[in-house]
Amino acid sequence: MFGNMGEMMKQAKKMQAMMAEVQEKMTLLEVEGSSGSGAVKVTVNGQGSIRGVKIDPSLLDPKEGEVLEDLLTAAIRDAQTKAEEASAEAMNKVTGGLKLPGGMKLPF
């Protein structure tokens, strides 16, 4: 009985180390989200933190302020969604598709 528990603990520590490695890789990963047919581009890291913004100069017209705001919001959401998907895919490789209860995220 205790042998199985010891093996489970080893596996848990190994998985924890692998998850820490994946998280580190996510800080280095960059994904780009865009909107307005590429007129606004936002780059985020794998954790969703914004790294950069590119705006087509045609959108810098003061009359286009509201449009620019909407496009920025959409591009940020697009980039963050892509980052979340990349992170989930990387974690899925570590956990082997282990499904966690709702609201529970790794690492704990």
C-alpha positions as CSV (number, residue, x, y, z in Angstrom):
1,M,0.0,0.0,0.0
2,F,2.7,2.5,1.0
3,G,4.7,1.6,-2.1
4,N,1.9,2.8,-4.3
5,M,1.6,6.0,-2.3
6,G,5.4,6.6,-2.6
7,E,5.2,6.1,-6.3
8,M,2.2,8.5,-6.6
9,M,4.2,11.1,-4.7
10,K,7.2,10.7,-7.1
11,Q,4.8,11.1,-10.0
12,A,3.2,14.2,-8.5
13,K,6.6,15.8,-7.9
14,K,7.7,14.9,-11.4
15,M,4.5,16.4,-12.8
16,Q,4.9,19.5,-10.7
17,A,8.4,20.0,-12.1
18,M,7.2,19.6,-15.6
19,M,4.4,22.1,-15.1
20,A,6.9,24.6,-13.7
21,E,9.0,24.1,-16.9
22,V,5.9,24.7,-19.0
23,Q,5.0,27.8,-17.1
24,E,8.5,29.2,-17.7
25,K,8.2,28.4,-21.4
26,M,4.8,30.2,-21.5
27,T,6.6,33.4,-20.3
28,L,8.8,33.2,-23.4
29,L,6.1,32.2,-25.9
30,E,4.6,35.1,-27.9
31,V,1.4,35.0,-29.8
32,E,-0.3,37.6,-31.9
33,G,-3.9,38.6,-32.0
34,S,-5.3,40.9,-34.6
35,S,-8.5,42.7,-35.6
36,G,-9.7,45.0,-38.4
37,S,-8.1,42.7,-41.0
38,G,-4.7,43.2,-39.3
39,A,-5.0,46.9,-38.8
40,V,-4.5,46.4,-35.1
41,K,-2.1,43.7,-33.8
42,V,-1.4,42.8,-30.2
43,T,1.4,40.5,-29.0
44,V,1.1,38.7,-25.7
45,N,3.2,36.1,-23.9
46,G,1.8,32.7,-23.1
47,Q,0.5,34.0,-19.9
48,G,-1.6,36.7,-21.6
49,S,0.6,39.7,-20.6
50,I,0.8,42.3,-23.4
51,R,4.2,42.6,-25.0
52,G,3.4,45.0,-27.8
53,V,0.8,46.8,-29.9
54,K,0.9,47.8,-33.6
55,I,-1.6,50.1,-35.1
56,D,-2.1,50.9,-38.7
57,P,-1.5,54.7,-39.1
58,S,-4.8,55.2,-40.9
59,L,-6.5,54.5,-37.5
60,L,-4.8,57.4,-35.8
61,D,-7.3,59.9,-37.1
62,P,-9.0,61.5,-34.1
63,K,-12.4,60.8,-35.7
64,E,-11.5,57.0,-35.6
65,G,-10.9,57.0,-31.8
66,E,-13.9,54.8,-30.9
67,V,-13.1,52.4,-33.8
68,L,-9.5,52.2,-32.6
69,E,-10.7,51.4,-29.0
70,D,-12.9,48.6,-30.3
71,L,-10.2,47.2,-32.5
72,L,-7.7,47.2,-29.7
73,T,-10.1,45.5,-27.3
74,A,-10.8,42.8,-30.0
75,A,-7.1,42.3,-30.8
76,I,-6.3,41.9,-27.1
77,R,-9.0,39.4,-26.6
78,D,-7.8,37.5,-29.7
79,A,-4.2,37.4,-28.5
80,Q,-5.2,36.4,-24.9
81,T,-7.4,33.6,-26.2
82,K,-4.6,32.3,-28.4
83,A,-2.2,32.4,-25.3
84,E,-4.8,30.5,-23.2
85,E,-5.1,27.9,-25.9
86,A,-1.3,27.5,-26.2
87,S,-1.0,27.2,-22.4
88,A,-3.8,24.7,-22.2
89,E,-2.2,22.6,-24.9
90,A,1.2,22.7,-23.2
91,M,-0.3,21.7,-19.9
92,N,-2.4,19.0,-21.5
93,K,0.9,17.4,-22.7
94,V,2.1,17.4,-19.1
95,T,-1.0,16.1,-17.5
96,G,-1.8,13.6,-20.3
97,G,-5.3,15.0,-20.7
98,L,-6.1,14.7,-17.0
99,K,-9.4,16.5,-16.5
100,L,-9.6,18.6,-13.3
101,P,-12.7,19.5,-11.4
102,G,-14.3,22.8,-12.5
103,G,-12.5,25.9,-11.4
104,M,-9.3,23.9,-10.5
105,K,-6.2,24.9,-12.3
106,L,-2.6,23.6,-12.3
107,P,-0.3,24.2,-10.7
108,F,-2.3,24.3,-7.4
